[in-house]
Amino acid sequence: MAQAVTPLTRDPQLEALKLPPEQVAYVGDDLRLDVEGAQKAGLKGIWMNRSGTTVPPELAHIRP
């Protein structure tokens, strides 16, 4: 099972990129775990919607 991105406090991968979180994108196929998790961590969350699914009403607050 995939793990969501957690809030960033001195994340070594972002430090290696030498970029602030708002300039980094996280791509995933799970709207809640990947996109919402990335957004909560300050990253740009990109939804890889392979099936062409519409955003369910209960997840409408997430803007992929």
mmCIF file of the N, C-alpha and C atoms, coordinates in Angstrom:
data_MODEL
# 
_entry.id   MODEL 
# 
loop_
_atom_site.group_PDB 
_atom_site.id 
_atom_site.type_symbol 
_atom_site.label_atom_id 
_atom_site.label_alt_id 
_atom_site.label_comp_id 
_atom_site.label_asym_id 
_atom_site.label_entity_id 
_atom_site.label_seq_id 
_atom_site.pdbx_PDB_ins_code 
_atom_site.Cartn_x 
_atom_site.Cartn_y 
_atom_site.Cartn_z 
_atom_site.occupancy 
_atom_site.B_iso_or_equiv 
_atom_site.pdbx_formal_charge 
_atom_site.auth_seq_id 
_atom_site.auth_comp_id 
_atom_site.auth_asym_id 
_atom_site.auth_atom_id 
_atom_site.pdbx_PDB_model_num 
ATOM 1   N N  . MET A 1 1  ? 0.834   -1.187 0.000   1.00 0.00 ? 1  MET A N  1 
ATOM 2   C CA . MET A 1 1  ? 0.000   0.000  0.000   1.00 0.00 ? 1  MET A CA 1 
ATOM 3   C C  . MET A 1 1  ? 0.879   1.251  0.000   1.00 0.00 ? 1  MET A C  1 
ATOM 4   N N  . ALA A 1 2  ? 0.501   2.220  -0.790  1.00 0.00 ? 2  ALA A N  1 
ATOM 5   C CA . ALA A 1 2  ? 1.268   3.457  -0.897  1.00 0.00 ? 2  ALA A CA 1 
ATOM 6   C C  . ALA A 1 2  ? 1.116   4.290  0.366   1.00 0.00 ? 2  ALA A C  1 
ATOM 7   N N  . GLN A 1 3  ? 2.149   5.022  0.677   1.00 0.00 ? 3  GLN A N  1 
ATOM 8   C CA . GLN A 1 3  ? 2.092   5.919  1.821   1.00 0.00 ? 3  GLN A CA 1 
ATOM 9   C C  . GLN A 1 3  ? 1.980   7.345  1.315   1.00 0.00 ? 3  GLN A C  1 
ATOM 10  N N  . ALA A 1 4  ? 1.194   8.132  2.027   1.00 0.00 ? 4  ALA A N  1 
ATOM 11  C CA . ALA A 1 4  ? 1.011   9.527  1.640   1.00 0.00 ? 4  ALA A CA 1 
ATOM 12  C C  . ALA A 1 4  ? 2.250   10.334 2.001   1.00 0.00 ? 4  ALA A C  1 
ATOM 13  N N  . VAL A 1 5  ? 2.432   11.422 1.303   1.00 0.00 ? 5  VAL A N  1 
ATOM 14  C CA . VAL A 1 5  ? 3.497   12.352 1.628   1.00 0.00 ? 5  VAL A CA 1 
ATOM 15  C C  . VAL A 1 5  ? 3.166   12.992 2.966   1.00 0.00 ? 5  VAL A C  1 
ATOM 16  N N  . THR A 1 6  ? 4.122   13.072 3.830   1.00 0.00 ? 6  THR A N  1 
ATOM 17  C CA . THR A 1 6  ? 3.906   13.682 5.137   1.00 0.00 ? 6  THR A CA 1 
ATOM 18  C C  . THR A 1 6  ? 4.428   15.107 5.139   1.00 0.00 ? 6  THR A C  1 
ATOM 19  N N  . PRO A 1 7  ? 3.969   15.922 6.084   1.00 0.00 ? 7  PRO A N  1 
ATOM 20  C CA . PRO A 1 7  ? 4.478   17.303 6.129   1.00 0.00 ? 7  PRO A CA 1 
ATOM 21  C C  . PRO A 1 7  ? 6.004   17.319 6.173   1.00 0.00 ? 7  PRO A C  1 
ATOM 22  N N  . LEU A 1 8  ? 6.565   18.268 5.478   1.00 0.00 ? 8  LEU A N  1 
ATOM 23  C CA . LEU A 1 8  ? 8.015   18.306 5.311   1.00 0.00 ? 8  LEU A CA 1 
ATOM 24  C C  . LEU A 1 8  ? 8.681   19.169 6.370   1.00 0.00 ? 8  LEU A C  1 
ATOM 25  N N  . THR A 1 9  ? 9.603   18.573 7.065   1.00 0.00 ? 9  THR A N  1 
ATOM 26  C CA . THR A 1 9  ? 10.471  19.322 7.955   1.00 0.00 ? 9  THR A CA 1 
ATOM 27  C C  . THR A 1 9  ? 11.876  18.803 7.685   1.00 0.00 ? 9  THR A C  1 
ATOM 28  N N  . ARG A 1 10 ? 12.647  19.557 6.955   1.00 0.00 ? 10 ARG A N  1 
ATOM 29  C CA . ARG A 1 10 ? 14.005  19.178 6.579   1.00 0.00 ? 10 ARG A CA 1 
ATOM 30  C C  . ARG A 1 10 ? 14.044  17.853 5.832   1.00 0.00 ? 10 ARG A C  1 
ATOM 31  N N  . ASP A 1 11 ? 13.266  17.744 4.796   1.00 0.00 ? 11 ASP A N  1 
ATOM 32  C CA . ASP A 1 11 ? 13.234  16.535 3.988   1.00 0.00 ? 11 ASP A CA 1 
ATOM 33  C C  . ASP A 1 11 ? 14.534  16.430 3.198   1.00 0.00 ? 11 ASP A C  1 
ATOM 34  N N  . PRO A 1 12 ? 15.293  15.337 3.368   1.00 0.00 ? 12 PRO A N  1 
ATOM 35  C CA . PRO A 1 12 ? 16.588  15.228 2.694   1.00 0.00 ? 12 PRO A CA 1 
ATOM 36  C C  . PRO A 1 12 ? 16.488  15.209 1.167   1.00 0.00 ? 12 PRO A C  1 
ATOM 37  N N  . GLN A 1 13 ? 15.407  14.659 0.621   1.00 0.00 ? 13 GLN A N  1 
ATOM 38  C CA . GLN A 1 13 ? 15.272  14.632 -0.839  1.00 0.00 ? 13 GLN A CA 1 
ATOM 39  C C  . GLN A 1 13 ? 15.051  16.034 -1.388  1.00 0.00 ? 13 GLN A C  1 
ATOM 40  N N  . LEU A 1 14 ? 14.258  16.839 -0.702  1.00 0.00 ? 14 LEU A N  1 
ATOM 41  C CA . LEU A 1 14 ? 14.068  18.217 -1.158  1.00 0.00 ? 14 LEU A CA 1 
ATOM 42  C C  . LEU A 1 14 ? 15.337  19.029 -0.955  1.00 0.00 ? 14 LEU A C  1 
ATOM 43  N N  . GLU A 1 15 ? 16.035  18.777 0.123   1.00 0.00 ? 15 GLU A N  1 
ATOM 44  C CA . GLU A 1 15 ? 17.303  19.478 0.341   1.00 0.00 ? 15 GLU A CA 1 
ATOM 45  C C  . GLU A 1 15 ? 18.293  19.157 -0.769  1.00 0.00 ? 15 GLU A C  1 
ATOM 46  N N  . ALA A 1 16 ? 18.304  17.908 -1.235  1.00 0.00 ? 16 ALA A N  1 
ATOM 47  C CA . ALA A 1 16 ? 19.214  17.514 -2.314  1.00 0.00 ? 16 ALA A CA 1 
ATOM 48  C C  . ALA A 1 16 ? 18.865  18.237 -3.610  1.00 0.00 ? 16 ALA A C  1 
ATOM 49  N N  . LEU A 1 17 ? 17.575  18.493 -3.830  1.00 0.00 ? 17 LEU A N  1 
ATOM 50  C CA . LEU A 1 17 ? 17.157  19.224 -5.031  1.00 0.00 ? 17 LEU A CA 1 
ATOM 51  C C  . LEU A 1 17 ? 17.483  20.710 -4.956  1.00 0.00 ? 17 LEU A C  1 
ATOM 52  N N  . LYS A 1 18 ? 17.663  21.185 -3.736  1.00 0.00 ? 18 LYS A N  1 
ATOM 53  C CA . LYS A 1 18 ? 17.921  22.609 -3.493  1.00 0.00 ? 18 LYS A CA 1 
ATOM 54  C C  . LYS A 1 18 ? 16.779  23.477 -4.022  1.00 0.00 ? 18 LYS A C  1 
ATOM 55  N N  . LEU A 1 19 ? 15.553  22.963 -3.831  1.00 0.00 ? 19 LEU A N  1 
ATOM 56  C CA . LEU A 1 19 ? 14.351  23.676 -4.242  1.00 0.00 ? 19 LEU A CA 1 
ATOM 57  C C  . LEU A 1 19 ? 13.375  23.745 -3.072  1.00 0.00 ? 19 LEU A C  1 
ATOM 58  N N  . PRO A 1 20 ? 12.635  24.823 -2.977  1.00 0.00 ? 20 PRO A N  1 
ATOM 59  C CA . PRO A 1 20 ? 11.591  24.878 -1.955  1.00 0.00 ? 20 PRO A CA 1 
ATOM 60  C C  . PRO A 1 20 ? 10.436  23.956 -2.362  1.00 0.00 ? 20 PRO A C  1 
ATOM 61  N N  . PRO A 1 21 ? 9.673   23.447 -1.402  1.00 0.00 ? 21 PRO A N  1 
ATOM 62  C CA . PRO A 1 21 ? 8.586   22.506 -1.719  1.00 0.00 ? 21 PRO A CA 1 
ATOM 63  C C  . PRO A 1 21 ? 7.616   23.012 -2.776  1.00 0.00 ? 21 PRO A C  1 
ATOM 64  N N  . GLU A 1 22 ? 7.311   24.294 -2.776  1.00 0.00 ? 22 GLU A N  1 
ATOM 65  C CA . GLU A 1 22 ? 6.334   24.825 -3.741  1.00 0.00 ? 22 GLU A CA 1 
ATOM 66  C C  . GLU A 1 22 ? 6.830   24.777 -5.183  1.00 0.00 ? 22 GLU A C  1 
ATOM 67  N N  . GLN A 1 23 ? 8.104   24.457 -5.392  1.00 0.00 ? 23 GLN A N  1 
ATOM 68  C CA . GLN A 1 23 ? 8.637   24.325 -6.744  1.00 0.00 ? 23 GLN A CA 1 
ATOM 69  C C  . GLN A 1 23 ? 8.835   22.865 -7.153  1.00 0.00 ? 23 GLN A C  1 
ATOM 70  N N  . VAL A 1 24 ? 8.294   21.946 -6.337  1.00 0.00 ? 24 VAL A N  1 
ATOM 71  C CA . VAL A 1 24 ? 8.455   20.518 -6.596  1.00 0.00 ? 24 VAL A CA 1 
ATOM 72  C C  . VAL A 1 24 ? 7.076   19.900 -6.824  1.00 0.00 ? 24 VAL A C  1 
ATOM 73  N N  . ALA A 1 25 ? 6.974   19.011 -7.801  1.00 0.00 ? 25 ALA A N  1 
ATOM 74  C CA . ALA A 1 25 ? 5.724   18.313 -8.093  1.00 0.00 ? 25 ALA A CA 1 
ATOM 75  C C  . ALA A 1 25 ? 5.847   16.846 -7.689  1.00 0.00 ? 25 ALA A C  1 
ATOM 76  N N  . TYR A 1 26 ? 4.740   16.318 -7.204  1.00 0.00 ? 26 TYR A N  1 
ATOM 77  C CA . TYR A 1 26 ? 4.644   14.896 -6.853  1.00 0.00 ? 26 TYR A CA 1 
ATOM 78  C C  . TYR A 1 26 ? 3.532   14.312 -7.697  1.00 0.00 ? 26 TYR A C  1 
ATOM 79  N N  . VAL A 1 27 ? 3.847   13.293 -8.492  1.00 0.00 ? 27 VAL A N  1 
ATOM 80  C CA . VAL A 1 27 ? 2.877   12.688 -9.395  1.00 0.00 ? 27 VAL A CA 1 
ATOM 81  C C  . VAL A 1 27 ? 2.447   11.339 -8.833  1.00 0.00 ? 27 VAL A C  1 
ATOM 82  N N  . GLY A 1 28 ? 1.134   11.129 -8.797  1.00 0.00 ? 28 GLY A N  1 
ATOM 83  C CA . GLY A 1 28 ? 0.632   9.853  -8.311  1.00 0.00 ? 28 GLY A CA 1 
ATOM 84  C C  . GLY A 1 28 ? -0.735  9.541  -8.867  1.00 0.00 ? 28 GLY A C  1 
ATOM 85  N N  . ASP A 1 29 ? -1.147  8.287  -8.686  1.00 0.00 ? 29 ASP A N  1 
ATOM 86  C CA . ASP A 1 29 ? -2.440  7.876  -9.232  1.00 0.00 ? 29 ASP A CA 1 
ATOM 87  C C  . ASP A 1 29 ? -3.551  7.795  -8.192  1.00 0.00 ? 29 ASP A C  1 
ATOM 88  N N  . ASP A 1 30 ? -3.253  8.126  -6.957  1.00 0.00 ? 30 ASP A N  1 
ATOM 89  C CA . ASP A 1 30 ? -4.268  8.122  -5.908  1.00 0.00 ? 30 ASP A CA 1 
ATOM 90  C C  . ASP A 1 30 ? -4.551  9.557  -5.505  1.00 0.00 ? 30 ASP A C  1 
ATOM 91  N N  . LEU A 1 31 ? -5.765  10.006 -5.778  1.00 0.00 ? 31 LEU A N  1 
ATOM 92  C CA . LEU A 1 31 ? -6.109  11.413 -5.548  1.00 0.00 ? 31 LEU A CA 1 
ATOM 93  C C  . LEU A 1 31 ? -5.924  11.805 -4.088  1.00 0.00 ? 31 LEU A C  1 
ATOM 94  N N  . ARG A 1 32 ? -6.391  10.972 -3.185  1.00 0.00 ? 32 ARG A N  1 
ATOM 95  C CA . ARG A 1 32 ? -6.302  11.324 -1.763  1.00 0.00 ? 32 ARG A CA 1 
ATOM 96  C C  . ARG A 1 32 ? -4.873  11.194 -1.245  1.00 0.00 ? 32 ARG A C  1 
ATOM 97  N N  . LEU A 1 33 ? -4.266  10.025 -1.425  1.00 0.00 ? 33 LEU A N  1 
ATOM 98  C CA . LEU A 1 33 ? -2.934  9.797  -0.865  1.00 0.00 ? 33 LEU A CA 1 
ATOM 99  C C  . LEU A 1 33 ? -1.859  10.626 -1.550  1.00 0.00 ? 33 LEU A C  1 
ATOM 100 N N  . ASP A 1 34 ? -1.843  10.595 -2.857  1.00 0.00 ? 34 ASP A N  1 
ATOM 101 C CA . ASP A 1 34 ? -0.754  11.240 -3.588  1.00 0.00 ? 34 ASP A CA 1 
ATOM 102 C C  . ASP A 1 34 ? -0.953  12.741 -3.754  1.00 0.00 ? 34 ASP A C  1 
ATOM 103 N N  . VAL A 1 35 ? -2.089  13.140 -4.301  1.00 0.00 ? 35 VAL A N  1 
ATOM 104 C CA . VAL A 1 35 ? -2.302  14.554 -4.604  1.00 0.00 ? 35 VAL A CA 1 
ATOM 105 C C  . VAL A 1 35 ? -2.572  15.356 -3.338  1.00 0.00 ? 35 VAL A C  1 
ATOM 106 N N  . GLU A 1 36 ? -3.528  14.917 -2.541  1.00 0.00 ? 36 GLU A N  1 
ATOM 107 C CA . GLU A 1 36 ? -3.824  15.665 -1.317  1.00 0.00 ? 36 GLU A CA 1 
ATOM 108 C C  . GLU A 1 36 ? -2.634  15.633 -0.368  1.00 0.00 ? 36 GLU A C  1 
ATOM 109 N N  . GLY A 1 37 ? -1.975  14.470 -0.270  1.00 0.00 ? 37 GLY A N  1 
ATOM 110 C CA . GLY A 1 37 ? -0.794  14.377 0.588   1.00 0.00 ? 37 GLY A CA 1 
ATOM 111 C C  . GLY A 1 37 ? 0.308   15.327 0.157   1.00 0.00 ? 37 GLY A C  1 
ATOM 112 N N  . ALA A 1 38 ? 0.564   15.389 -1.132  1.00 0.00 ? 38 ALA A N  1 
ATOM 113 C CA . ALA A 1 38 ? 1.585   16.303 -1.654  1.00 0.00 ? 38 ALA A CA 1 
ATOM 114 C C  . ALA A 1 38 ? 1.212   17.748 -1.372  1.00 0.00 ? 38 ALA A C  1 
ATOM 115 N N  . GLN A 1 39 ? -0.046  18.091 -1.598  1.00 0.00 ? 39 GLN A N  1 
ATOM 116 C CA . GLN A 1 39 ? -0.488  19.466 -1.369  1.00 0.00 ? 39 GLN A CA 1 
ATOM 117 C C  . GLN A 1 39 ? -0.364  19.841 0.108   1.00 0.00 ? 39 GLN A C  1 
ATOM 118 N N  . LYS A 1 40 ? -0.681  18.925 0.994   1.00 0.00 ? 40 LYS A N  1 
ATOM 119 C CA . LYS A 1 40 ? -0.545  19.199 2.432   1.00 0.00 ? 40 LYS A CA 1 
ATOM 120 C C  . LYS A 1 40 ? 0.920   19.381 2.822   1.00 0.00 ? 40 LYS A C  1 
ATOM 121 N N  . ALA A 1 41 ? 1.812   18.759 2.061   1.00 0.00 ? 41 ALA A N  1 
ATOM 122 C CA . ALA A 1 41 ? 3.241   18.882 2.322   1.00 0.00 ? 41 ALA A CA 1 
ATOM 123 C C  . ALA A 1 41 ? 3.849   20.111 1.649   1.00 0.00 ? 41 ALA A C  1 
ATOM 124 N N  . GLY A 1 42 ? 3.028   20.871 0.919   1.00 0.00 ? 42 GLY A N  1 
ATOM 125 C CA . GLY A 1 42 ? 3.518   22.079 0.270   1.00 0.00 ? 42 GLY A CA 1 
ATOM 126 C C  . GLY A 1 42 ? 3.984   21.878 -1.158  1.00 0.00 ? 42 GLY A C  1 
ATOM 127 N N  . LEU A 1 43 ? 3.825   20.657 -1.692  1.00 0.00 ? 43 LEU A N  1 
ATOM 128 C CA . LEU A 1 43 ? 4.228   20.358 -3.060  1.00 0.00 ? 43 LEU A CA 1 
ATOM 129 C C  . LEU A 1 43 ? 3.050   20.541 -4.011  1.00 0.00 ? 43 LEU A C  1 
ATOM 130 N N  . LYS A 1 44 ? 3.339   20.574 -5.294  1.00 0.00 ? 44 LYS A N  1 
ATOM 131 C CA . LYS A 1 44 ? 2.283   20.550 -6.307  1.00 0.00 ? 44 LYS A CA 1 
ATOM 132 C C  . LYS A 1 44 ? 1.909   19.089 -6.519  1.00 0.00 ? 44 LYS A C  1 
ATOM 133 N N  . GLY A 1 45 ? 0.656   18.756 -6.278  1.00 0.00 ? 45 GLY A N  1 
ATOM 134 C CA . GLY A 1 45 ? 0.190   17.388 -6.469  1.00 0.00 ? 45 GLY A CA 1 
ATOM 135 C C  . GLY A 1 45 ? -0.395  17.220 -7.859  1.00 0.00 ? 45 GLY A C  1 
ATOM 136 N N  . ILE A 1 46 ? 0.084   16.253 -8.603  1.00 0.00 ? 46 ILE A N  1 
ATOM 137 C CA . ILE A 1 46 ? -0.405  15.986 -9.958  1.00 0.00 ? 46 ILE A CA 1 
ATOM 138 C C  . ILE A 1 46 ? -1.022  14.595 -9.977  1.00 0.00 ? 46 ILE A C  1 
ATOM 139 N N  . TRP A 1 47 ? -2.271  14.534 -10.431 1.00 0.00 ? 47 TRP A N  1 
ATOM 140 C CA . TRP A 1 47 ? -3.009  13.274 -10.466 1.00 0.00 ? 47 TRP A CA 1 
ATOM 141 C C  . TRP A 1 47 ? -2.819  12.597 -11.809 1.00 0.00 ? 47 TRP A C  1 
ATOM 142 N N  . MET A 1 48 ? -2.255  11.394 -11.818 1.00 0.00 ? 48 MET A N  1 
ATOM 143 C CA . MET A 1 48 ? -2.135  10.590 -13.026 1.00 0.00 ? 48 MET A CA 1 
ATOM 144 C C  . MET A 1 48 ? -3.406  9.745  -13.106 1.00 0.00 ? 48 MET A C  1 
ATOM 145 N N  . ASN A 1 49 ? -4.397  10.282 -13.760 1.00 0.00 ? 49 ASN A N  1 
ATOM 146 C CA . ASN A 1 49 ? -5.722  9.675  -13.826 1.00 0.00 ? 49 ASN A CA 1 
ATOM 147 C C  . ASN A 1 49 ? -5.823  8.789  -15.063 1.00 0.00 ? 49 ASN A C  1 
ATOM 148 N N  . ARG A 1 50 ? -5.257  7.614  -14.972 1.00 0.00 ? 50 ARG A N  1 
ATOM 149 C CA . ARG A 1 50 ? -5.186  6.704  -16.128 1.00 0.00 ? 50 ARG A CA 1 
ATOM 150 C C  . ARG A 1 50 ? -6.542  6.205  -16.590 1.00 0.00 ? 50 ARG A C  1 
ATOM 151 N N  . SER A 1 51 ? -7.502  6.122  -15.683 1.00 0.00 ? 51 SER A N  1 
ATOM 152 C CA . SER A 1 51 ? -8.805  5.565  -16.042 1.00 0.00 ? 51 SER A CA 1 
ATOM 153 C C  . SER A 1 51 ? -9.802  6.630  -16.484 1.00 0.00 ? 51 SER A C  1 
ATOM 154 N N  . GLY A 1 52 ? -9.429  7.904  -16.396 1.00 0.00 ? 52 GLY A N  1 
ATOM 155 C CA . GLY A 1 52 ? -10.331 8.976  -16.796 1.00 0.00 ? 52 GLY A CA 1 
ATOM 156 C C  . GLY A 1 52 ? -11.466 9.208  -15.820 1.00 0.00 ? 52 GLY A C  1 
ATOM 157 N N  . THR A 1 53 ? -11.284 8.788  -14.586 1.00 0.00 ? 53 THR A N  1 
ATOM 158 C CA . THR A 1 53 ? -12.295 8.932  -13.543 1.00 0.00 ? 53 THR A CA 1 
ATOM 159 C C  . THR A 1 53 ? -12.534 10.404 -13.223 1.00 0.00 ? 53 THR A C  1 
ATOM 160 N N  . THR A 1 54 ? -13.766 10.748 -12.939 1.00 0.00 ? 54 THR A N  1 
ATOM 161 C CA . THR A 1 54 ? -14.053 12.105 -12.470 1.00 0.00 ? 54 THR A CA 1 
ATOM 162 C C  . THR A 1 54 ? -13.768 12.168 -10.973 1.00 0.00 ? 54 THR A C  1 
ATOM 163 N N  . VAL A 1 55 ? -13.550 13.353 -10.471 1.00 0.00 ? 55 VAL A N  1 
ATOM 164 C CA . VAL A 1 55 ? -13.281 13.527 -9.052  1.00 0.00 ? 55 VAL A CA 1 
ATOM 165 C C  . VAL A 1 55 ? -14.558 13.227 -8.276  1.00 0.00 ? 55 VAL A C  1 
ATOM 166 N N  . PRO A 1 56 ? -14.506 12.266 -7.335  1.00 0.00 ? 56 PRO A N  1 
ATOM 167 C CA . PRO A 1 56 ? -15.687 11.958 -6.535  1.00 0.00 ? 56 PRO A CA 1 
ATOM 168 C C  . PRO A 1 56 ? -16.089 13.160 -5.684  1.00 0.00 ? 56 PRO A C  1 
ATOM 169 N N  . PRO A 1 57 ? -17.396 13.352 -5.436  1.00 0.00 ? 57 PRO A N  1 
ATOM 170 C CA . PRO A 1 57 ? -17.854 14.505 -4.660  1.00 0.00 ? 57 PRO A CA 1 
ATOM 171 C C  . PRO A 1 57 ? -17.165 14.653 -3.302  1.00 0.00 ? 57 PRO A C  1 
ATOM 172 N N  . GLU A 1 58 ? -16.877 13.539 -2.632  1.00 0.00 ? 58 GLU A N  1 
ATOM 173 C CA . GLU A 1 58 ? -16.248 13.620 -1.315  1.00 0.00 ? 58 GLU A CA 1 
ATOM 174 C C  . GLU A 1 58 ? -14.785 14.072 -1.374  1.00 0.00 ? 58 GLU A C  1 
ATOM 175 N N  . LEU A 1 59 ? -14.210 14.099 -2.582  1.00 0.00 ? 59 LEU A N  1 
ATOM 176 C CA . LEU A 1 59 ? -12.835 14.568 -2.753  1.00 0.00 ? 59 LEU A CA 1 
ATOM 177 C C  . LEU A 1 59 ? -12.768 15.856 -3.557  1.00 0.00 ? 59 LEU A C  1 
ATOM 178 N N  . ALA A 1 60 ? -13.900 16.516 -3.707  1.00 0.00 ? 60 ALA A N  1 
ATOM 179 C CA . ALA A 1 60 ? -13.963 17.737 -4.526  1.00 0.00 ? 60 ALA A CA 1 
ATOM 180 C C  . ALA A 1 60 ? -13.087 18.858 -3.976  1.00 0.00 ? 60 ALA A C  1 
ATOM 181 N N  . HIS A 1 61 ? -12.726 18.790 -2.701  1.00 0.00 ? 61 HIS A N  1 
ATOM 182 C CA . HIS A 1 61 ? -11.865 19.819 -2.104  1.00 0.00 ? 61 HIS A CA 1 
ATOM 183 C C  . HIS A 1 61 ? -10.418 19.713 -2.594  1.00 0.00 ? 61 HIS A C  1 
ATOM 184 N N  . ILE A 1 62 ? -10.064 18.581 -3.208  1.00 0.00 ? 62 ILE A N  1 
ATOM 185 C CA . ILE A 1 62 ? -8.700  18.375 -3.729  1.00 0.00 ? 62 ILE A CA 1 
ATOM 186 C C  . ILE A 1 62 ? -8.689  18.897 -5.171  1.00 0.00 ? 62 ILE A C  1 
ATOM 187 N N  . ARG A 1 63 ? -7.746  19.759 -5.476  1.00 0.00 ? 63 ARG A N  1 
ATOM 188 C CA . ARG A 1 63 ? -7.646  20.334 -6.827  1.00 0.00 ? 63 ARG A CA 1 
ATOM 189 C C  . ARG A 1 63 ? -6.404  19.783 -7.519  1.00 0.00 ? 63 ARG A C  1 
ATOM 190 N N  . PRO A 1 64 ? -6.585  18.696 -8.297  1.00 0.00 ? 64 PRO A N  1 
ATOM 191 C CA . PRO A 1 64 ? -5.408  18.099 -8.965  1.00 0.00 ? 64 PRO A CA 1 
ATOM 192 C C  . PRO A 1 64 ? -4.906  18.971 -10.105 1.00 0.00 ? 64 PRO A C  1 
# 
